[in-house]
Protein backbone atom coordinates (compact mmCIF):
# COMPACT_ATOMS: atom_id res chain seq x y z
CA UNK A 1 0.00 0.00 0.00
CA UNK A 2 1.23 3.48 -0.86
CA UNK A 3 0.42 6.63 1.04
CA UNK A 4 1.06 10.17 -0.14
CA UNK A 5 1.03 13.62 1.36
CA UNK A 6 0.99 16.90 -0.53
CA UNK A 7 2.74 20.02 0.71
CA UNK A 8 4.31 23.22 -0.51
CA UNK A 9 7.90 24.39 -0.47
CA UNK A 10 8.62 27.84 -1.86
CA UNK A 11 5.74 27.62 -4.33
CA UNK A 12 6.68 24.13 -5.49
CA UNK A 13 4.29 21.26 -4.85
CA UNK A 14 5.98 18.47 -2.86
CA UNK A 15 4.38 15.03 -2.98
CA UNK A 16 5.83 12.67 -0.38
CA UNK A 17 5.32 8.99 -1.19
CA UNK A 18 5.57 6.22 1.41
CA UNK A 19 5.17 2.47 1.36
CA UNK A 20 4.96 0.33 -1.77
CA UNK A 21 4.32 2.03 -5.13
CA UNK A 22 2.38 -0.65 -6.93
CA UNK A 23 -0.05 1.46 -8.98
CA UNK A 24 -3.71 0.47 -8.65
CA UNK A 25 -6.15 2.58 -6.60
CA UNK A 26 -3.33 4.34 -4.72
CA UNK A 27 -1.72 5.44 -7.98
CA UNK A 28 -5.07 6.54 -9.41
CA UNK A 29 -5.76 8.65 -6.30
CA UNK A 30 -2.37 10.33 -6.66
CA UNK A 31 -2.92 11.11 -10.35
CA UNK A 32 -6.40 12.49 -9.59
CA UNK A 33 -4.93 14.76 -6.91
CA UNK A 34 -2.18 16.00 -9.23
CA UNK A 35 -4.73 16.68 -11.96
CA UNK A 36 -6.89 18.72 -9.56
CA UNK A 37 -3.86 20.69 -8.37
CA UNK A 38 -2.80 21.33 -11.96
CA UNK A 39 -6.27 22.77 -12.60
CA UNK A 40 -5.58 25.16 -9.71
CA UNK A 41 -2.44 26.33 -11.51
CA UNK A 42 0.12 24.23 -9.63
CA UNK A 43 2.61 23.22 -12.28
CA UNK A 44 5.94 22.33 -10.69
CA UNK A 45 6.11 19.16 -8.62
CA UNK A 46 8.77 17.39 -6.59
CA UNK A 47 8.10 13.72 -5.83
CA UNK A 48 9.89 12.78 -2.61
CA UNK A 49 10.53 9.05 -2.97
CA UNK A 50 12.59 8.63 0.20
CA UNK A 51 9.75 6.83 1.99
CA UNK A 52 9.16 4.20 -0.69
CA UNK A 53 10.18 0.68 0.22
CA UNK A 54 9.48 -0.78 -3.22
CA UNK A 55 8.09 -0.04 -6.67
CA UNK A 56 6.91 -2.32 -9.44
CA UNK A 57 6.22 -1.61 -13.11
CA UNK A 58 2.74 -0.27 -12.30
CA UNK A 59 4.26 2.15 -9.80
CA UNK A 60 6.74 3.21 -12.45
CA UNK A 61 3.84 3.72 -14.85
CA UNK A 62 2.22 5.94 -12.23
CA UNK A 63 5.35 8.13 -12.15
CA UNK A 64 5.42 8.33 -15.95
CA UNK A 65 1.73 9.29 -16.05
CA UNK A 66 2.34 11.95 -13.40
CA UNK A 67 5.29 13.34 -15.38
CA UNK A 68 3.22 13.44 -18.56
CA UNK A 69 0.29 15.14 -16.82
CA UNK A 70 2.48 17.79 -15.22
CA UNK A 71 4.41 18.49 -18.42
CA UNK A 72 1.18 18.74 -20.42
CA UNK A 73 0.17 21.48 -17.98
CA UNK A 74 3.37 23.43 -18.67
CA UNK A 75 5.31 22.27 -15.62
CA UNK A 76 7.76 19.58 -14.65
CA UNK A 77 8.09 16.75 -12.15
CA UNK A 78 11.43 16.15 -10.44
CA UNK A 79 12.42 13.31 -8.16
CA UNK A 80 14.07 13.66 -4.77
CA UNK A 81 15.58 11.14 -2.35
CA UNK A 82 15.40 8.25 -4.82
CA UNK A 83 16.35 5.04 -3.03
CA UNK A 84 18.72 2.45 -4.47
CA UNK A 85 15.98 -0.02 -5.44
CA UNK A 86 13.92 2.59 -7.27
CA UNK A 87 17.06 4.08 -8.87
CA UNK A 88 17.98 0.62 -10.21
CA UNK A 89 14.51 0.28 -11.70
CA UNK A 90 14.88 3.69 -13.38
CA UNK A 91 18.30 2.71 -14.78
CA UNK A 92 17.16 -0.71 -16.03
CA UNK A 93 14.16 0.83 -17.81
CA UNK A 94 16.32 3.68 -19.16
CA UNK A 95 14.05 6.21 -17.45
CA UNK A 96 16.84 7.64 -15.32
CA UNK A 97 17.51 10.05 -18.19
CA UNK A 98 13.85 11.11 -18.35
CA UNK A 99 13.48 12.18 -14.71
CA UNK A 100 15.66 14.89 -13.18
CA UNK A 101 16.80 13.50 -9.82
CA UNK A 102 18.11 15.30 -6.73
CA UNK A 103 19.51 14.04 -3.43
CA UNK A 104 17.20 16.28 -1.34
CA UNK A 105 13.77 17.86 -1.58
CA UNK A 106 15.37 21.28 -0.98
CA UNK A 107 17.65 20.89 -4.00
CA UNK A 108 14.80 19.62 -6.19
CA UNK A 109 12.53 22.52 -5.20
CA UNK A 110 15.34 25.06 -5.71
CA UNK A 111 15.96 23.71 -9.23
CA UNK A 112 12.69 25.36 -10.35
CA UNK A 113 13.97 28.85 -9.46
C-alpha atoms as a printed R data frame, in Angstrom:
    type eleno elety resid chain resno      x      y       z
1   ATOM     1    CA   UNK     A     1  0.000  0.000   0.000
2   ATOM     2    CA   UNK     A     2  1.229  3.476  -0.862
3   ATOM     3    CA   UNK     A     3  0.422  6.631   1.040
4   ATOM     4    CA   UNK     A     4  1.061 10.165  -0.140
5   ATOM     5    CA   UNK     A     5  1.027 13.618   1.364
6   ATOM     6    CA   UNK     A     6  0.994 16.902  -0.535
7   ATOM     7    CA   UNK     A     7  2.737 20.018   0.714
8   ATOM     8    CA   UNK     A     8  4.314 23.223  -0.515
9   ATOM     9    CA   UNK     A     9  7.904 24.391  -0.474
10  ATOM    10    CA   UNK     A    10  8.623 27.844  -1.857
11  ATOM    11    CA   UNK     A    11  5.744 27.620  -4.335
12  ATOM    12    CA   UNK     A    12  6.683 24.126  -5.485
13  ATOM    13    CA   UNK     A    13  4.291 21.264  -4.849
14  ATOM    14    CA   UNK     A    14  5.978 18.473  -2.856
15  ATOM    15    CA   UNK     A    15  4.383 15.025  -2.978
16  ATOM    16    CA   UNK     A    16  5.825 12.670  -0.384
17  ATOM    17    CA   UNK     A    17  5.315  8.989  -1.190
18  ATOM    18    CA   UNK     A    18  5.571  6.225   1.412
19  ATOM    19    CA   UNK     A    19  5.172  2.465   1.355
20  ATOM    20    CA   UNK     A    20  4.959  0.327  -1.770
21  ATOM    21    CA   UNK     A    21  4.320  2.027  -5.129
22  ATOM    22    CA   UNK     A    22  2.376 -0.653  -6.932
23  ATOM    23    CA   UNK     A    23 -0.050  1.456  -8.977
24  ATOM    24    CA   UNK     A    24 -3.714  0.474  -8.651
25  ATOM    25    CA   UNK     A    25 -6.150  2.576  -6.599
26  ATOM    26    CA   UNK     A    26 -3.333  4.341  -4.722
27  ATOM    27    CA   UNK     A    27 -1.722  5.444  -7.975
28  ATOM    28    CA   UNK     A    28 -5.071  6.539  -9.407
29  ATOM    29    CA   UNK     A    29 -5.755  8.648  -6.305
30  ATOM    30    CA   UNK     A    30 -2.366 10.332  -6.662
31  ATOM    31    CA   UNK     A    31 -2.923 11.105 -10.345
32  ATOM    32    CA   UNK     A    32 -6.403 12.486  -9.595
33  ATOM    33    CA   UNK     A    33 -4.931 14.760  -6.911
34  ATOM    34    CA   UNK     A    34 -2.179 15.996  -9.233
35  ATOM    35    CA   UNK     A    35 -4.733 16.684 -11.959
36  ATOM    36    CA   UNK     A    36 -6.889 18.722  -9.557
37  ATOM    37    CA   UNK     A    37 -3.857 20.695  -8.369
38  ATOM    38    CA   UNK     A    38 -2.805 21.333 -11.956
39  ATOM    39    CA   UNK     A    39 -6.273 22.766 -12.596
40  ATOM    40    CA   UNK     A    40 -5.580 25.163  -9.710
41  ATOM    41    CA   UNK     A    41 -2.439 26.335 -11.513
42  ATOM    42    CA   UNK     A    42  0.121 24.231  -9.628
43  ATOM    43    CA   UNK     A    43  2.614 23.220 -12.277
44  ATOM    44    CA   UNK     A    44  5.940 22.332 -10.685
45  ATOM    45    CA   UNK     A    45  6.115 19.159  -8.616
46  ATOM    46    CA   UNK     A    46  8.773 17.386  -6.589
47  ATOM    47    CA   UNK     A    47  8.102 13.720  -5.833
48  ATOM    48    CA   UNK     A    48  9.890 12.779  -2.607
49  ATOM    49    CA   UNK     A    49 10.534  9.047  -2.966
50  ATOM    50    CA   UNK     A    50 12.591  8.627   0.198
51  ATOM    51    CA   UNK     A    51  9.752  6.834   1.986
52  ATOM    52    CA   UNK     A    52  9.163  4.202  -0.686
53  ATOM    53    CA   UNK     A    53 10.185  0.683   0.222
54  ATOM    54    CA   UNK     A    54  9.476 -0.781  -3.218
55  ATOM    55    CA   UNK     A    55  8.094 -0.039  -6.668
56  ATOM    56    CA   UNK     A    56  6.906 -2.322  -9.439
57  ATOM    57    CA   UNK     A    57  6.218 -1.614 -13.109
58  ATOM    58    CA   UNK     A    58  2.741 -0.275 -12.299
59  ATOM    59    CA   UNK     A    59  4.264  2.151  -9.804
60  ATOM    60    CA   UNK     A    60  6.744  3.211 -12.447
61  ATOM    61    CA   UNK     A    61  3.842  3.717 -14.849
62  ATOM    62    CA   UNK     A    62  2.217  5.936 -12.229
63  ATOM    63    CA   UNK     A    63  5.346  8.131 -12.149
64  ATOM    64    CA   UNK     A    64  5.423  8.331 -15.949
65  ATOM    65    CA   UNK     A    65  1.727  9.286 -16.053
66  ATOM    66    CA   UNK     A    66  2.335 11.952 -13.399
67  ATOM    67    CA   UNK     A    67  5.285 13.339 -15.376
68  ATOM    68    CA   UNK     A    68  3.218 13.440 -18.562
69  ATOM    69    CA   UNK     A    69  0.291 15.145 -16.822
70  ATOM    70    CA   UNK     A    70  2.475 17.790 -15.217
71  ATOM    71    CA   UNK     A    71  4.409 18.490 -18.420
72  ATOM    72    CA   UNK     A    72  1.176 18.740 -20.422
73  ATOM    73    CA   UNK     A    73  0.172 21.484 -17.976
74  ATOM    74    CA   UNK     A    74  3.368 23.429 -18.671
75  ATOM    75    CA   UNK     A    75  5.314 22.275 -15.619
76  ATOM    76    CA   UNK     A    76  7.760 19.576 -14.647
77  ATOM    77    CA   UNK     A    77  8.091 16.747 -12.146
78  ATOM    78    CA   UNK     A    78 11.427 16.154 -10.440
79  ATOM    79    CA   UNK     A    79 12.420 13.313  -8.159
80  ATOM    80    CA   UNK     A    80 14.067 13.659  -4.768
81  ATOM    81    CA   UNK     A    81 15.580 11.143  -2.350
82  ATOM    82    CA   UNK     A    82 15.397  8.253  -4.821
83  ATOM    83    CA   UNK     A    83 16.347  5.039  -3.030
84  ATOM    84    CA   UNK     A    84 18.716  2.453  -4.475
85  ATOM    85    CA   UNK     A    85 15.980 -0.017  -5.437
86  ATOM    86    CA   UNK     A    86 13.921  2.593  -7.275
87  ATOM    87    CA   UNK     A    87 17.064  4.076  -8.871
88  ATOM    88    CA   UNK     A    88 17.985  0.616 -10.206
89  ATOM    89    CA   UNK     A    89 14.506  0.280 -11.702
90  ATOM    90    CA   UNK     A    90 14.885  3.691 -13.384
91  ATOM    91    CA   UNK     A    91 18.297  2.707 -14.782
92  ATOM    92    CA   UNK     A    92 17.163 -0.713 -16.027
93  ATOM    93    CA   UNK     A    93 14.161  0.827 -17.808
94  ATOM    94    CA   UNK     A    94 16.318  3.683 -19.157
95  ATOM    95    CA   UNK     A    95 14.049  6.207 -17.450
96  ATOM    96    CA   UNK     A    96 16.840  7.642 -15.319
97  ATOM    97    CA   UNK     A    97 17.512 10.055 -18.193
98  ATOM    98    CA   UNK     A    98 13.846 11.108 -18.346
99  ATOM    99    CA   UNK     A    99 13.476 12.184 -14.708
100 ATOM   100    CA   UNK     A   100 15.663 14.887 -13.183
101 ATOM   101    CA   UNK     A   101 16.804 13.499  -9.818
102 ATOM   102    CA   UNK     A   102 18.106 15.296  -6.729
103 ATOM   103    CA   UNK     A   103 19.506 14.039  -3.428
104 ATOM   104    CA   UNK     A   104 17.200 16.276  -1.339
105 ATOM   105    CA   UNK     A   105 13.768 17.862  -1.581
106 ATOM   106    CA   UNK     A   106 15.368 21.278  -0.980
107 ATOM   107    CA   UNK     A   107 17.651 20.885  -4.004
108 ATOM   108    CA   UNK     A   108 14.803 19.625  -6.189
109 ATOM   109    CA   UNK     A   109 12.533 22.524  -5.203
110 ATOM   110    CA   UNK     A   110 15.340 25.059  -5.708
111 ATOM   111    CA   UNK     A   111 15.959 23.712  -9.228
112 ATOM   112    CA   UNK     A   112 12.689 25.357 -10.348
113 ATOM   113    CA   UNK     A   113 13.975 28.854  -9.459
